[in-house]
C-alpha cells in the first residue's frame, strides 16, 4: 500500500485569525442574524467564540472600513459573501468621501490623512469579479471585450436581481398563488449564494428587500407577463432601467402594466424588446404613447425589437399609427427589428415609407421571418411623396445592416429592392437568405453589388443562403464580387444546390481577400474539393470557413491540409459531415506538423468513420491549451454512410 504523504498546513497567523473573526461578524450582520448566527461553515467556530461578546464588541462595516488599511481591506474583501462585501464596499466608499469630522472617531489627528491616502479604497472590483465568476462561470465573459471596463459589482447584482425576478415569476404563475409578489420568499439556493449563511432573517429573504437594497444596480431586466403589475412597477422605481425585455404580453391588464413601467422609466430607457407577445395596433399605440416624453412625441429609444410576436391582426389591414409615429420621431433610433412578427406586405411598405420620410439615423433594419412577398411593388414610386423621399432621404442613407431573411421574397421583389438599396450608400451587410429568389433574382441585384463594391464605404458582408440558386447564378455573382475594387469580408452561399461546377469560380474568389466564407451543403463533392485544392492561391486571407456537409471524402482532407499551409490567418474550419475516411487524419495532421498556424478549431464532427479512440494523436495539436480538432470519440457504425438526416 502506497504511503500517503500529507502536506503540513501552515499555522494561521494573527492577522488571518483577526480577519476571519471580522469576516464572521460582517457575514452574520449582513444576514440579520446578529453576532451569533448566519455564518458559513468556515466561520462557525469564530461565530461561536463571539456569541458572548458585549454589544460594545459588535463591529459595523463603517468601523471596519475606517479602521483597516486599504491592503488589509482587500484581503478581507476576498473572504466575504456578496451582501457582506456590499456593506463593506458602501462603507469604504462613504469613508473615502467623508469630511474630516468623521475622522475623530478612529485615528485621532491622523485620521484625516488616512482617508486622503485611501482615495481608491472603494475599489473592490477584483473581489466582485471573483464572486461573479464563481456563481456564473459560463457568463463571466458574456458581452464584454478587453477594451471595455466592466463594473463587476453592478453586473453581479443585476444578474442576481434577474434571478430573483425569474424565481418570483415562477411562484406567481402557480394557480394557487394569491399573495403579494413583493413578499415572495427567495429560495435557499439564492439566499445562500449572497449571504453564505443558513440563519437568515425572514425579512431579508423577500423580493422587496432585495430591490430596496440593490435595485439601483439594475440596468437591463427581462420581465414575464405576470410581473407587469402596478405593485412590481412601484418596487422597480429605484432602478435606472436602460433595457426592458417583456415576455408573453397578451391580456389587457398585462398591457396596462407594461405601459405603467414604460412611463415610469421613459427618461432612462434606451432599449425595448417584446417576445412571444400579441401587439395588435391598439396595443402598439398604447405602448408607443407611453414612451413619448410628456407633451411631445419625442423619445430616446435607440433599439426596438419585436420577436416571435404578432404585430398586426390576421384578418385586418389596420396598421399601428402609434408605431409609425414612433419611427417618424425616433431621432435616436439605431435598431428596428421585426423578427417573426407576422408583418404583412402593406405594413412592411409603410415601414419603408415612414423611414424614407423620417429624420432618424437608423443603422440596423431587421424585417426577417415574415411573409412580405410583393411588399416593395406596392410602393408607388410615381407618387410625389415617395419620389421626393427617395431623392432626399436621410434615414435609409444611414443604414449599415439590412436583414430580410426568410420573407418569401420572389425574384420580382429583387428588382424592386434594388431601387431601395441604391439609396443605402452606407450599407455594409445584407442578408437575403431563405428567400426563393433564384438566379433571376440575383441577376437583378448584381448592378447594385457592382456599385456597392466601388464606393468609399463598400459592402462588406453578403448572405444568400438557401435561395434556390444554381451554379450559373452563383458563378455570375462570384465573378461580380471578385472583380470589385474592394472585396467582401464575409460571404455565405450555403444551402444552395450548386455542384462541383462552381468550384473553379469559387477558388478565384478565395484569392480576393475574403475573410469569412460559408459554403455548407452546396454539393461540392470530391471533384469540387479537388479543383479547390489544385487551384488554391499561394496565399489566402481566410480566417473562417465552413465546408461542412459537402460529402467530399478524402479530397476534403487534402483541401484542408493545403488551406492550413496557405492561409496563415486561418482561425476556424468547419468540415463536419464530409464522409472523411480514417486516413484523412494522417493527411491533416501532417499539414499541422509543417506549420505554426493560428488555427484554434477544426470541426470534424459528423464524420462517422473518424474516432479519437483509434487516432489519439489528434490531441497532440493544441491552441491555448485546448485541442484544435473536434472529432467523434468513437466510430458510429449505426449511422448512415451518407450522413443524410
N, C-alpha and C positions, 0 to 999 in steps of 0.2 A: 504494500500500500504506500502510495507516494506521500512524502512528508508535506504537510500543509504548513506553509510559512506565512505568518501574519505580519503585516507591516505595523510597526508601532505607531499608535495615534499620538500626535504631539499634544502635550498638556495645554489646556486652554490658558490664554494669557488673561491678566487682569482686565485689559481693555475689552477683549472678546466677551468676558463674563458680564462686564458692565453693559455693553451694547445689547447683549442677549436679554438682560433684565429690562433695559429701557424698551426694547422691541416688544417684550411681553406686556408691559404697561400700555404702550400705544396700540397694540393689537386688541387688547381687551377693551380699551376705551373706545376704539372705532366701532366695535360690535355692540356697544352699550351694555357690556357685561361687568362693568366696574373693574375693580382691581383683582378679582378672584376668579374670573372665568373668561371664556371666549378666546382662549389661546390655542394655537396649533399644538400638535404633539410635541414638537421640539421646543415649545415654550412652556409646557405644562409644569415642569419641575420648578422653574423660576416663578411661575404664577403662584404655585402653592407656597413657595418660600415667602411671598409678599402678601399673602392673604391677611396677615395680622398687622400689617402696617397701619399707621395712623393716617388720617386724611391729609396731614401735612406732607406725607411722603408721596402722594399721588402726583405723577408727572403729567403735564399737559404738553401737547405738541408745541405750543408757543414757548414754554420753558426750555424744551429740548432744543428748538431751533435757535434760541438766543444763547444758550449756554455752550453749545458744542462748536468747535472749529469746523470749517467747511469740509476738510478732508475726512473728518470722522463722521460728519453728517452723510457723506457719500457712502461710507461703509454701512452705516445704519440703514440708509435707504434701500440698499440691495437686499436686506433681510426682511423688509416689511411687506405685508399683503397690500393690495391696491388701495383700500379705503384708509388704512393707516398711513400709507405713503401720501395719499391725497391730503390728509390733515397736516402732515409734516410739511409737505410742499407748500400748502397755503400759508402755514405759519412762517416758513422760511422766507417766502416772498414778502409777507407783511412786515417782517423784521427788517428786511433789506430796504423797504420803502419807508420805514418808520422815522419819526423825528427823534431828536436827542432826548426828549422827555421820557421815551421808553427805555433808554439805556440804563437808567439808575437802578432798575430792578435787579439786573445782574451786571457785574463788572465794574461798578464804581466809575472812576474818572476815565478809564479807557474803554468804557462800553461803547461810546460813540465811534471810537476808532475801529473797533471790531466790526461794527455794522458797515462802516465805509469800506473796509477791506473786502467784505463779502458782497460786492456788488453783483456777483453772479450766483449767489447762494440759492436762488430759486431754481436753478437748472438741474433737474433730476432726470434728464432725457434718457440717459443710459439705463437707468432703473426701469423707466416706463417701457422702453423698447424690449427689455428682457421679459417683463411681465406680459407684454403683448404677444411676443413670440412663443412664450410658454403656453399661453391659453389658446392661441390660434396659430399654430405652427404653419398651417397651409395658407394663411392670409398675410403673412408677415411682409411680403414684397408686392402685394396686390396694389396696382395703381400708382406705384412710386418708382421714380428713377433716381439715379445718383445725383442729378442736378437739382433735385427738389429737397428742401429741408422739411422733414416730417415732424410734426408736433405729435409725438407718440402718446403723450398724456391725453390730448384731445382724441386721437384715434382710438385709444383704449376705451375711453368712456363712451364714445359714440357707438362702438361695436357692442359694448356691454348694454347700453340702453336699448339698442335694437333687439338684442336677445331678450331683454325684459319685455319689450312690446310684443314680440312674437309669442312668447310664453303666455302673456296676458290675453292675446287674441285667441289662442287655443282654448284657454279656460272659458273665455266669454262666449265662444261658439258652441259650448256644450248645451244641449237642450234644457238642462235643469238649472242653468246659471241665472240667477235673479239679483245678484248683488251689485256692488259698485266696482267698476273696473279699476278705479284708483286704489281700492283696498285689497286687490288681489295679492296674495302672498307668493313671492317668488320661490322657486324650488330650492331644495337644499344644494343642488349642483351649482346653481348660480350664486347662491349666498356664500358657499364655502370658497368659491373662486375669488371673491372680493374681500371676504372677511378673514379667511383662513381660520375659521372658528366654528365650533359646534353650538356654543351657547350664545345665541344672538337674540337680542330683544325683539319682540314681535313687531313693534312699530318701525324697526329698522329694516324689516323684510318686505314692506309693502311697496307696490309700484310707485305710489305717490311720493314716498320718502326718497326713492332714488332719483325721481325727477326734480324734487325740491332741491336736493343736494347737488345733483350732477347735470341737470337739464341744460345748463348753459353751454355744455360741451357739444351738444347735438347740432350738426350742420346738415346731415343727409339722413332721411328716415324713409322707411317703407312701411306703409300703414294698410292693414287689412280692412275690409269694409266695416267690420264690427267695431273698429276703433274710431270710426268717423262720427264722433258724437260731441255734443257741447261739453260734456264732462272731460273728455280727453283734450279737447281744444283748450280748455282752461288750464289743464295740467301742463300743456306744452308751451304756454305763454313765455316762460323764461328763456326758451331756446331762440337763437337767431338762425332759423332754418333757411338754408340756401337751396336745398333739393328735397322735393317730396315725390314719392312714388306711391300711387294708390292702386290697390289690387281688388278686383271684383266689386266695383261700384255699380249697383244695379237699381236698388229701390230709391224712392224719393227721400226718405229720411237719411239715407247714406249720402245722397247728392247734397242735401242741406248741410250735413256735417262737413263734407268736402269744402263747400263754399265758405263755411264759417272758418275753417282752417286757413283757406287761401286769403280771406280778408284779414285775418289776424297776422299773417306773415307776408303780406303783399310787398312790404317795403324791403324785405331782405331776400325774398325768393328769386332765384335765378334759373332754376330748372324744374320742370314739371313733367311727370310721366304717369300714364294710365295703362294698366294691364288687365286684360280679361274684364272689360267694363262695357256697359251699354251707354253710349254717349250720343243719344239722339239729339237732333237740332235744338230742342228746347233745353236739354241738359247742358249742351255745349255753350249755349247762350248764357246760362246762369254761371257756369264755370268761368267763362271769359270775362264776364262783367265783374266777377269777384276779384279778378286780378288787376283790374284797372284802378289807377290812383283816383282818390276822391275828387270828383268834379271834372274829370277828364277821361279820355280813352287811352291814355298812355300807360305803359307798364315797362318793367325792367327784365322781363323774362328773356333768357338767352337760349334756352333749349326747351322745346315742346315735343314730346314723344307719345304716340298712341300706338300700342302694340296689342295684337290679338283681341281687338275690341270691335264694336260696331258703332261707327260714327254717323251712320245715316239709317233711316227706316227702309226696310227691304222693299216695300211697295210704294214708296213715295219719292218724289224728286226734290223734296224740301232740303234746303241747304242751310246750315247754321250761319245766320248773318253775324252772330257774335264772333264766330271763329274767323270769318273773313275780315271783320273789323279789327280783330286781334292781330291778324297778319298785316293789315294795312298800317296800323300804328305801331308796329313792332320795330322800333328803331334799334333795339339791342338784340333782336333775334338772330342767332347764328345757326341754329339747327332746327329743322322741322322734319319730323319723322312720322309717317303714317304707314306703319308696317302691319299688314293683315288687318286693316281697319274697315274692310268691306266698303272701300271707296268706289263710288260709281263714276263712269266716264264723265258725266256732267259736273260732278263735284271736282274731279281732277282738273277739268277745264277751268273751273272758277278759281282753283288754287293758282294755276299758272297765270290766269288773267290778273288776279289780285297781286301776285308777285311782280308782274310786269309793271304795274302802276304804283306799287308802293315804294317807299324810300328806305326800306330795311336793307341791311347788308348781310343777307343770308349767305352762309358759306356751305352748308350741307342740306341737301333736299333728298329725303328718302321717301319715295312713294312705291313701296315694294309689296309683293304678295297680295295684290288686289287684281280685280278683273276690269281693266280700263281700256280694252281694245277700242280703238277709234276715238280716244279722248281728244287728241290734238286735231283731228279732222273736223271736230265740232267748233274749233276756234275760228271765228270768222275774221281772217286776216285782211279782208277788204274793208272792214269797218274802220271808221276814223279812230276810235279809241284804241283798238288793238294795233293798228298801223303806227299810230303815234307812240304807243308804248314800246313797240319793237324797235323803233328808231332811237328812243332816248331812255331806255330802261337803265336803272341802276342796280336793281336787286339781282337779276339774273347775271349781270356782269360781275357780281361779287362771288358767285358760286364757284367752289373748288371741288365739290364732290356731288355727283348725281347718281342715285341708286334707283333703277327702275326694274329690278329683278322680279321675275315671277308675276308679270302683269297680263299675260296672254296677249302681248303685243304681236301684231302680224307684220308682214313685210311692208304693207302700205303705211303703217304707223311710222316706219323709219323715215320715209320721205317727209312726213310732217314734222318728225322730231328734228330732222336736220336743220330746218329753218329756225327752230328754237335754240339748238346747240350753237348755231352760228353767233348767237348773242351772248354766249358764255365764254368770254375771252380769257377768263382765268381758270376754266375748268381743268382740274388736274387728274381726276379719277372718274371713270364712267363704268357702271355695271348694268348691262342689259341681259344678263344671264336668265335662263329658264323662260325665254320667250321664243316662240316658233317663227322667227323672222326669216330663216332660210338664207340661201345665198343672195337672193334678190334684195333682201333687207340690208345685208352687209354692203352690197353694191351701192345702195342709196347713201350710206354713211361714209364711204371711202373719201369723197371730196372733203368732208369735214375733217377726217383724220389727217389728210394731207396738209390742210391749213393749220390744224392744231399742233402739228409737229414742227412747224416752221416759225411759230410765233415766239415772242420773248419768254412767256411762261407756258411752255409746251405741255400737252397732255402727257402724263407720266404713268397712268395705270388704266388698263382696259380689261374687262371681264366679259367674255361672250360664251359662257358655259351652257351646254345643253340648249343650243339654239337651232337645231336641225340643220347644221351646216355640213356641207360636203367638202371634199378636198379641193374642189375647184374654187369655192368661195373663200376658204381659209388661205389657199395659195395666193389669191389676189390680195387678201388682207395682209398677209405676211410680206408680200412684195412692197406694198404701200408703206408698211411700218419700217421695213429695212431701208427704204430709200429716203426716209426723213432725215433732216439735219440733226435732230436731237432724238435719240431712240427712247422707246418706252423703258421704264424701270420695271414695270410689272405687267405681265400678260397671262391670261388664263383662257385657254380654248378647250378646257376639259369637257368630257361627256358629249362630244360630237363624234359621229362615226366617220373618221377621215381615212383610215387605212395607211398603208406604208407609202403611198404615192406623195404624201405631204412631207415626208422626211427630208427630201432634197432642199425644199424651200425653208423648212424649219431649221436645218443646220446652218444655213446662211444667216438666218435671224439670230442664231446663237452668237454670231460674231458681231452683233450690233450693239453690244454692251448692255443687253438686258440683264437685270439682276435677280428677278424672280419669275419663274416660268412654271405654269401648271398645265401639263398635257395628260392628265389622268384619264384613262379609259377612252383613248382615241383610236384604238385598234392598230397600233404601230406594228406589232408582231415582230418576229425575228428579223425579217427583211428590213423593216423600218429602223430597228436599232443598229443593224449592220451599216446602213447608209449613214446614220448619225455618227457612229464610231469612226468610220473610214474618212469622213469629210469634216470632222470636227476641227475648227480653227486651232492654231497652235496655242493661243491664249484666249480664254473665255472668262468674262467678268461675272458669271453667275455666282450668286450667294445661296439661292434656294431653288430647288427643282423637284417637281412631283411627276414621276413617270410611272406611277402605280397602275395596276390593272390593265397592262398592255400586252401581257402574255408573250413576252419576248424571249423567255428561256435563257439559255447560256449567252445569247447575244446581248441581253440586258446587262449581264455581269461584265462583259468586255467593254460595253459603253461606259458603265460606271467607273471601271478602272482607268479608262482613258480620260474621263472627266476629272477624276481625282488628280491626275498628273498635270492636266492642262487648265484647271480652274483654281488658281491659288487662293481665291477668296471664298471658295465653297464652304458653306456652313452646314447645310442640311440637304439630305436626299431622301425622298420617299420612293422606294422601289417595291412596295408591297404587292402581293398577288400578281407576280410576273412569271410563275411556273419555273422558278430558278431550280436547277438540279443541284445536288450536293457539291459537285466540283466548282460551283460558282464561288464558293467561299475562298477557295485557293486563289482564284483569279483576283478577287477583290483584295484579299489580304496581301498579295504580292505587290499590288499598287500602293497600299498603305505603307508598306515597308520602304518603298522607294522615295517617299517624300514626307516632309514635315508640313502637314496641311492644317488648315483652320477648321476642318470638318469636326463637328461636335455630335452629329446624329445621322446615322444611316439606317433607315427603317426598312427591314426585310421581313416584317410580319406578313402572314398570309401566304407565304411560300411554304407549302406543306411538306416539301422534301428537304427542308433545311432544319437543322437542330443544333443547338449549342452543346447538347449531350454528346454528339458524335464529332463535333469540331470545337472543342473548348478553347482553341487558340483565338477565337473571336474576342475573348475577354482580355487579351493582351493589349488591345488597342483602346486607349482611354483618352479622354479630354476632360480636364478639370476634375480628375478623379473618378469619372463615370465612364462606363463602356460606350464606345461610339456606336457599335452595331446593336440594333434591336432585332432579336431573332427568336423564333419559337424555341421553347425549352426542350421540346421533343417532337419527333415527327408525328404527323397526324395521318395515320393510314386510312381513317374513315372518311376524310374529306374528299370531295370530288376533285379530280385532277385539274379540271379547267377553272376551278375557283368560282364557278357561277353560283349565284345565290340559290 
